[in-house]
Amino acid sequence: MILIPVKDGETLEKALRKYKKKYERTGVLKEIRGRAFFTKPSVALREVKKKAIRRQAHYASENF
């Protein structure tokens, strides 16, 4: 459960914006989307390796 401290005089819109930002940071929605369909462990590992290779290539290109 996400708790948002609301100050006196704070508008509902501002409190709702705080809630949405905090909810987004927790990664709940990302996890739900990830669980929507099953990916085999070998495929998941392959994707992790691809991301690592892309990340390394990106950092290597920035340095030079």
N, C-alpha and C positions, 0 to 999 in steps of 0.2 A: 504494500500500500504506500502510495506517495503522499507525503504530508507537505503542505505549502503554508508557511507562516504568512498570514495576511495582517497587515498593519491597519490601524484605525484610519479611516478616510480613504483607503485604497479602493479603487474602482474594481468592479467585477471583471471587466475586460483585462485589466492589468494582472489580476490574480490568475485568470484563465490563461493568459500568455505565459506566465511563470510556470503554470502546471504543464502546459504543452511542451515547453522547453525542457523541463525536468524529465518528462515522460520520454521525450525523444532521446535524451542523453542516456537513459537506462538501457536502451537497445531492445526493448520488449518487442516492438513492431518488427525489427529486423530478424529477431529470433523466430517470431511467428511465421514470417515469410519463408524463412529457411526450413521450417518444419512442414511446410505445406506439401512437400513431396520428398520422397526418400532418395538420397544420393548414396551410392555405394561408397564405402570407405576409400577404395582405390581412386575413385573419381574425385572425391573431396581432397585427398592428398595431392593429386595431380594439379588441382586448381590452386592449392596453397603454394605449390612449387612454382607455378606459372606467375602468380602474383609476386613472389619473391624475386623471380628473374626480372620481371618488369620494373619492380622497385629499384633493384640494383642498377639496371640499365639507365633508369631515370636519374639516379644520384650520380652515376658516372658521367653522364652527359652534362650535368650542371657544373661539375668541377672543372671541366675543360672548356 
